[in-house]
Amino acid sequence: MVTAFCPGHITCFFQPVRTDDIITTGSRGVGIKISKGTKVTLEERSDDRLSMTMDGVEGDYKVTSYAIRHLSKRGFDVTIENDLPVGQGFGMSASGAIAAALCAGSFEGIGLQDAFVSAHCAEVMNGGGLGDVSAITCRSHVPIRTVAGLPPNGKVIDSGLSFKKLYLKVLDGPLNTGCTLGDPATSERITVYGSEAIDYFIDGPSKDGLFALARRFSSNVGLETESIKDIMRTSDRVGMCMLGHSVFSDDGDDGWIECSSTDELPFICKE
């Protein structure tokens, strides 16, 4: 039995980039790696089947199963435990895929970089996030994805920023990443305004700039629900998580989920 943990990742603004190569497909963008993430346990079976449970619910979790099968054909009982809801822009599908691939790789003598490759492919092929895996590969609290794709093909740099306390709040149901990016008009707006925001941020990274650009991006793209608009009117230190019906802030209260930023890489847990 092997258990691994991977931190999550919030994207604040981004620009999708699709090529004919899965490794160079991804996104440019800016986000925050968060201390909350996903713990995955793999226990080898006597057959070649994957039996998967996520947060106590059995199912066929395509992103995670793809990441495992990319590295191993063994059978496993897979237990996925998320610190945060899936489909809310917290990078849980990416963190789960990375942790699962790291576990599977340990059975085959394969390391972390191969786990990143497997998870990135799993995300791109199954409608998950385009840049979460790339961001998580970087030793940075607030990574900037300057070149799309998985490093070393893509490029991720450290902004130098960090958050000792970060607050998260879910306001509506999950947002489907694949469907959102599949809408041509929405995708075009994301590309235009995302590229603009990234270029501004790279010129002078700051927390004030991060919130201002995130708010301008979500407003211009048109993804904000009324509940998100309402909470964003209460403070200029609130931004929308991409892609989810959720928000982040560095000025929350008891009604928010508290965490922090982190530069931690995924790791095998010692039992």
C-alpha positions in Angstrom: 0.0 0.0 0.0 1.3 3.5 -0.9 -0.2 6.9 -0.1 0.8 10.2 -1.6 -0.3 13.8 -1.1 -0.4 16.6 -3.6 -1.3 20.3 -3.0 -4.1 21.9 -4.9 -3.9 25.0 -7.2 -6.1 28.0 -7.8 -5.9 29.7 -11.2 -6.6 33.4 -11.0 -6.4 34.2 -14.8 -5.2 32.2 -17.8 -4.9 31.8 -21.5 -5.6 28.4 -23.0 -3.1 27.1 -25.6 -3.9 24.0 -27.7 -1.4 22.4 -30.0 -1.2 19.0 -31.9 1.1 17.8 -29.0 -0.4 16.9 -25.7 2.7 17.9 -23.8 2.8 21.5 -25.3 -1.0 21.9 -24.9 -1.9 23.7 -21.7 -2.2 27.3 -20.6 -0.3 30.4 -19.7 -1.5 31.8 -16.4 -1.1 32.9 -12.8 -2.3 31.0 -9.8 -1.8 30.1 -6.2 -0.6 26.7 -4.9 -2.6 25.9 -1.8 -1.8 23.8 1.3 -5.0 21.9 1.0 -5.0 19.2 -1.7 -5.6 15.5 -2.3 -4.4 12.3 -0.6 -4.5 9.1 -2.6 -3.9 5.6 -1.4 -3.2 2.6 -3.8 -3.4 -1.0 -2.5 -2.4 -3.7 -5.0 -5.1 -6.2 -5.9 -4.8 -9.8 -7.1 -6.5 -8.9 -10.4 -5.9 -6.1 -12.9 -9.0 -4.0 -12.0 -9.1 -0.5 -10.7 -11.7 -0.2 -7.8 -12.0 3.5 -7.1 -13.6 5.5 -4.2 -13.5 9.3 -4.0 -14.6 10.9 -0.7 -16.5 7.7 0.2 -18.3 7.4 -3.2 -17.4 4.5 -5.6 -17.1 5.5 -9.2 -15.2 5.5 -12.5 -13.0 8.6 -12.1 -11.6 9.1 -15.5 -8.8 11.6 -14.9 -7.4 9.6 -12.0 -7.7 6.2 -13.7 -6.1 7.5 -16.8 -3.1 8.8 -14.8 -2.7 5.5 -13.1 -3.0 3.4 -16.3 -0.5 5.6 -18.1 2.1 4.2 -15.7 0.9 0.8 -14.5 -1.4 -2.1 -15.7 -1.7 -3.6 -12.2 -4.9 -3.7 -10.3 -5.5 -1.4 -7.4 -8.0 -0.4 -4.8 -7.8 3.4 -5.1 -8.9 5.7 -2.3 -9.1 9.4 -3.1 -9.6 12.0 -0.3 -10.0 15.6 -1.3 -9.6 18.4 1.2 -11.8 20.6 -1.0 -14.8 20.1 -3.4 -14.1 18.9 -7.0 -15.1 21.1 -9.9 -14.7 24.4 -8.0 -11.4 25.7 -9.4 -9.2 24.3 -6.6 -7.2 21.9 -8.8 -8.5 18.8 -7.1 -8.6 16.7 -10.3 -5.0 17.6 -11.0 -3.8 17.0 -7.4 -5.6 13.7 -7.3 -4.2 12.6 -10.7 -0.6 13.5 -9.6 -0.9 11.8 -6.2 -2.4 8.7 -7.8 0.3 8.6 -10.5 3.0 9.1 -7.9 1.6 6.1 -6.1 1.4 4.0 -9.2 4.8 5.0 -10.3 6.3 3.8 -6.9 5.1 0.3 -7.7 6.9 0.4 -11.1 10.1 2.2 -9.9 9.0 5.4 -11.7 9.5 8.9 -10.2 7.8 12.3 -9.8 8.5 13.7 -13.3 6.7 10.7 -14.9 3.8 11.3 -12.5 3.6 14.9 -13.7 3.5 13.7 -17.4 0.8 11.1 -16.6 -1.4 13.6 -14.7 -1.0 16.3 -17.4 -2.0 13.9 -20.1 -4.9 12.7 -18.0 -6.2 16.3 -17.5 -5.9 17.3 -21.1 -7.4 14.1 -22.5 -10.3 14.1 -20.1 -11.5 17.7 -20.0 -9.7 18.7 -16.8 -7.6 21.8 -16.1 -5.0 22.8 -18.7 -2.4 24.3 -16.4 -2.8 23.0 -12.9 -0.3 20.2 -13.2 2.3 22.6 -14.7 1.8 25.0 -11.9 2.2 22.3 -9.3 5.5 21.3 -10.7 7.0 24.6 -9.7 8.6 25.4 -6.2 6.6 28.6 -5.9 3.7 29.8 -3.8 2.3 31.9 -6.7 3.6 30.4 -9.9 3.5 32.1 -13.3 3.0 29.9 -16.3 4.8 32.0 -18.9 4.9 29.3 -21.6 2.1 26.8 -22.0 2.6 23.0 -21.7 4.3 20.7 -19.2 7.8 21.7 -18.2 10.5 21.4 -19.5 8.5 22.1 -22.7 6.4 24.7 -20.9 7.9 27.2 -18.5 6.8 28.2 -15.0 8.5 30.8 -12.9 8.3 32.0 -9.3 6.4 35.3 -8.8 8.1 35.8 -5.3 4.6 36.2 -3.7 3.1 34.1 -0.9 0.0 34.1 1.4 0.4 33.1 5.0 -3.4 32.9 5.2 -5.8 32.4 2.3 -9.5 32.0 2.5 -11.8 30.1 0.1 -15.6 30.0 -0.3 -17.9 27.9 -2.5 -21.0 29.8 -3.6 -22.7 27.7 -6.2 -22.5 24.2 -7.8 -19.5 22.9 -9.8 -18.5 24.4 -13.1 -17.6 22.0 -15.9 -14.2 23.0 -17.3 -14.5 21.1 -20.5 -17.9 22.6 -21.4 -16.8 26.2 -20.4 -13.6 26.0 -22.6 -15.6 24.3 -25.3 -17.8 27.4 -25.9 -16.1 29.3 -28.7 -17.1 32.8 -27.6 -16.1 32.2 -24.0 -12.8 30.6 -25.0 -12.0 33.6 -27.2 -12.7 36.1 -24.4 -10.5 34.0 -22.0 -7.7 34.0 -24.6 -7.8 37.8 -25.2 -8.2 38.9 -21.6 -6.1 36.2 -20.1 -3.1 37.1 -22.3 -3.5 40.7 -21.4 -3.6 40.0 -17.6 -0.6 37.7 -17.6 1.5 40.3 -19.5 0.6 43.0 -17.0 1.3 40.8 -14.0 4.7 39.6 -15.2 5.8 43.2 -15.5 5.4 43.7 -11.7 3.9 40.9 -9.6 2.1 42.1 -6.5 -0.8 41.0 -4.4 -2.8 44.1 -5.2 -2.2 43.5 -8.9 -3.2 39.8 -8.6 -6.6 40.7 -7.1 -7.2 43.6 -9.5 -6.3 41.5 -12.6 -8.2 38.5 -11.4 -11.4 40.6 -10.9 -11.0 42.3 -14.3 -10.5 39.0 -16.0 -13.6 37.3 -14.5 -15.7 40.3 -15.2 -14.6 40.7 -18.8 -14.9 36.9 -19.5 -18.5 36.9 -18.1 -18.3 33.8 -15.8 -19.4 35.5 -12.6 -22.7 34.4 -11.2 -24.9 36.8 -9.2 -23.7 35.3 -5.9 -20.0 35.8 -7.0 -20.7 39.4 -8.0 -22.4 40.0 -4.7 -19.5 38.8 -2.6 -17.0 40.6 -4.8 -18.8 43.9 -4.1 -18.0 43.5 -0.4 -14.2 43.7 -0.9 -11.6 44.4 -3.5 -9.6 41.5 -2.0 -11.8 38.8 -3.4 -11.2 37.0 -6.7 -13.0 34.2 -8.6 -11.3 30.8 -8.8 -10.9 29.5 -12.4 -12.8 27.5 -13.2 -15.3 27.2 -10.4 -18.3 28.9 -8.7 -15.9 29.8 -5.8 -13.8 32.7 -4.6 -10.5 33.3 -2.9 -9.4 36.1 -0.6 -6.6 37.0 1.9 -9.2 38.7 4.1 -11.8 36.1 5.1 -13.7 35.3 8.3 -15.1 32.3 10.1 -17.5 31.5 7.2 -14.6 30.8 4.9 -12.2 27.8 4.4 -8.8 28.8 5.7 -5.6 27.6 4.2 -2.3 29.1 3.0 -0.1 29.2 -0.1 2.6 26.6 -0.4 5.7 25.8 -2.5 5.5 22.1 -1.5 5.9 19.4 -4.2 3.8 16.2 -4.1 5.3 13.5 -1.9 4.9 9.9 -0.7 3.4 9.8 2.8 5.3 7.8 5.4 2.8 5.7 7.3 
